[in-house]
Amino acid sequence: MNEVDPHQLSRVLDQAEALLDRLEQRLPPARREPDWTAHAFRWRGPRGLVAVHHPHRVELDNLLGIEQQKEALERNTQQFLHGHPANNILLWGSRGTGKSTLIKGLLARYAGAGLRLVEVDKGALVDLPDIVEPLRGRPERFIVFSDDLSFEADDASYKALKAILDGSVAAPPDNVLIYATSNRRHLLPEYQSENQDTRVVDGEIHHGEAVEEKISLSERFGLWLAFHPFNQNQYLDIVRRHMENLGVALNEESREAALRWALTRGSRSGRSALQFARDWAGRELEHTQQASPGS
């Protein structure tokens, strides 16, 4: 039997170890158990659920002009927290009207009652079965939150969302709901040509296959909450509330400035109201500080 050259064996082992190191670097990192003491989480693909220890806190009482939507969202969430039947919800409508902010506000109010929020980007919705499985059987109640959804017809995440909402062979956990926001009622682009296939049969409207496919996704949400642009008075009320929270009063000068701000933005939205309030309050407080003695 030929003796093994120890130097050659050492080189082979070194090469094998280097190869294993390179392979290990290409493997996805092992998923760690989430810190379940957190109130909010993000899905980070190979890393799994990652705790968010400093979530954006929003007080529901500061959200004005959307009282009916707020009431419906809270009612459904309370049913869910009490273990009663509740629905997945689609919040759809104009940009900047408080859709995602309203969902974040639920966490500030109901985290003490066991509510938890799991944020999932649209592109990660294909992982929904993997996302909800670790939540199954836990004592907390989880809202899977996906913001600003919009799909193309061939989007794989669109089909994954349909399956998890209603249509998969695996039953979704009873401690998980999905709340999603979108600027589109049916989450998919709608084209005029698709409506040409719509027909009337015995007085009933029957949509074409393309339209039916798009409606089938949004119909899997048990509740639809619509958000519309604010009128001028609602917009000014929102500006006033934000400015009060920032320590500045709304007067005639700032009122006119707020209206001009909305005109330049082309939107009387809650988002533009907050942005104006920050800009105006910041300038006012800066001016006051500079004008005070010893500043």
N, C-alpha and C positions, 0 to 999 in steps of 0.2 A: 504494500500500500504506500502510495506516494505521500510524503509528509507535506502538510499545508504550510506554505510560507507565511509566517506570522505578520510580516510587513504587508503582504498582499491581502491577507485577511483583514487587517486593520483598515486598509484603503477601501475595501468592499463595504465594510461596516460603516465607515464614514460616509461613503456615497449613499448607502441605503438610508442613513439617518438624515442626510441632507434632503433626499427625495421625500421622506416622510414629513420633514419640516415644510417643504413647499406644498405638499398635498394638504397639510393641516391648515396652512394659510388660505387655501382656496375653499375650504369647508366653511359653511356658515357658522357663526358663533353659537355656542350652546345657549338655549333659552333659559333664563333664570326665572325663578318664581317671582311674580310681581310683589311689590310692597303693598299688601292689601289694606294697610292703614290709610293709604292715600284715598282721596275722594274723586280723583280724575285720572284717566289713563290715556295714552296714545298707543296705537298699533304701529310698530316699527318693523314689520316684516320678519326677517330672520331673528331679530332680537325679541320678538313677541310683544307683550303688553309692557309698556314702560310707564311707571308712575309719574304723575304731574303733581308736585307738592305745592306749587303756587299757582293754582288755576285763576283765570280771569273771573273776578267776583263782580257780579251785577245784581243790583237790588231791583226786584221786580216792581216795586212801588215807583221807581224812577222811569219806568217805561210807559209813556203816555200815547194816547191815540190808537191803541190796539187792545182796548179793554175786553172786547168780545173774544178775540183770539187768545188773550191771556187767560180768561176764565175757562175756556174750553180746554186749553193745554193743562192748566192746573187740575181741573176736574179729572181728566184722563190719568194724569200722573198720580193723583191721590188714590184713585181706584187701583192702580198698579201697585203702589206702595202697600196698600191694605190687603193685597193678595186677591183682589177681585178682578173680573174680566176687564181688559183694557185693550186699546187699539194702537197699532203703529200709526205714526202721523207724518203727513207730508205738509210742510209749510211752504207755500209757493206765492210768488207775486213780485211786486216791484222791489228793486234793489234799495238797500238802505232803510228798510221799513221796520227792522227789528226782529227778523226771523231767527237768525242764529243767536242774537243777544237774548232773546226770550228763552231759548233753551238753556243757555248758560246761567240765566237767572234762576232756573229751577234748582240748580245745584246749590246755590247760596242759601236758598230757602229750605230745601228738603234733604240736604246731606245728613243732618242729624237724625232723620227718619230712615236712613239706610240707602238713600239714592246715590248712585255712582254714575259717572259719565265716561264713556269710552269714545274717543274721537278717532274716526277712521277716514283717511283720505279716499277720494273717489277711486283712484287707481288701485287701492288696496282692497276694494270690495270683493275681489275674487277670492280673498282669504277669509271671507265671512264665516264659513264653517269652522275654520281653525280659530277664529277670533272668539266665537261664542262658546266653544266647547269648554275652555277652562272656567267659564263663568257658571256653567251648569252646576246646580246643587249648592252654590254658595248662598249665605244668608242675605247678602246685599241684593238690591234691585238695580239692574244696570240698564241705562239708556245708551244704545249705540248711536252715536251722532255723526252724521256725514253732511258736510256743508257744501252748498252751491253745486248740487248735482246737475249734470247735463251729459247726456250720452249720445254717441252715434249708434246707428242701428247695429253695427257689427262689433260693438264694444263688449268684451268678455265680462267685464264687471257688471254690465247691465243684466246679463243672464244670471249671474251669481246672486244679485240682489233679488231678482224675481224668485229664484229658488228658495232663498232663505225666508222671504216674506211669506210665501205660500206656494208650495209646489215641490218641495224636496221630500224624499222618502224619509228623511230624518226629521223628527219633530223638533221645533226650536225650543230652547229652554223657557220655562214659564217665568223666569226671573229676568228676562231680556226683552226689551222693546227697541224698535228702530224709529228714531226721529230724524227726518231728513229735510233739508231746505233746497229750494230751487227757484230760479226765475221762470221756469217753464212748468206749466200745470201737468203736462204729461212726460216731462223729463227728457223728451227727445225732440229733435227738430221736426216741425210739421210743414209740409209742402202743399201748395195749392193743387198740384197734380194728383196728390193722393186722394183728395176729396172728390175727384171726378168719378171715382168708383162708388161713391155713396148712392144708394137707391132707396126708394120708398116702397114698402110692401105692406098692403092692407093698412095704410095710414101710419106705419111704423118706419123709423129711419134705420137703415142697415148700412153700417160703414163698410168700406172696403177692407181687404186683409191688412194693408199697410197701416191704416188708422187703428184697426182693432188691435194690432200687435202693440202699438204705442200706448193705447188706453189700458191694455192689460197690465202694464207695470204700475201705473199710478193707481189703478183700482185695487191693487193689493194693499194699499194703505187704507186702514179703516176710517181715518179722519183726514179730511182736507181742510186746511185753514188758509184762507186767502188774505193777502196783504196788498193794500192799494195805496197809491200816493196820498200824502197828507194834504189837506187844504191849508190855506194860509194861517187860519187861527190855530189849527192843530200844530203846525210847524212852529209858530211863535210860542205856544205853550211848552213845547219841548225845549226850545231855546231857553226860555225862562227857567225851567227846572234845572237844566244843566248849568246855567250861570249862577243860580242860587247855590248849587252844590260846590261851585268853584269860588264862592264868596263875593260875587259881583251881581248887582241888581240890573234888571233889564229896564232901560229908560227909553225915551223917544229916539235919542241918537242911536243907541245900539239896536233898537227895533228896526229903524230904517236900514242900518248897516246889515242886519240879519237878512232882510228881504233882498237887498242887493247881492248878498253872498249867495243866496239860493238861486237868484236869477243868473249869475255868472256860472254856477254849477249846473244849471238846467234841471235842478231837482230840489223839491221841498221834502227832503227825507230826514229821518232821524239821524242818519250818519252825518249829513251836511250840517244839521243843527248842532251836533256835538262838536264838529270841527270848527264851526264859527265860534261857539262858546269858548272853546279852548284858546282860539286866536284872540278874541276880544278880551277875555279875562286875563290872559297872559300880558297883553299890552297895557291894560289898566293897572294891574298890580305892579308891573315894571315901572310905569310912570309914577305911581304913588311912592314906590321905594326910592326912586331917584329924586323926587321932590321933597322927601322927608329930611329933616336936619340930621346931619351926621351920617348920611348914607354914602 
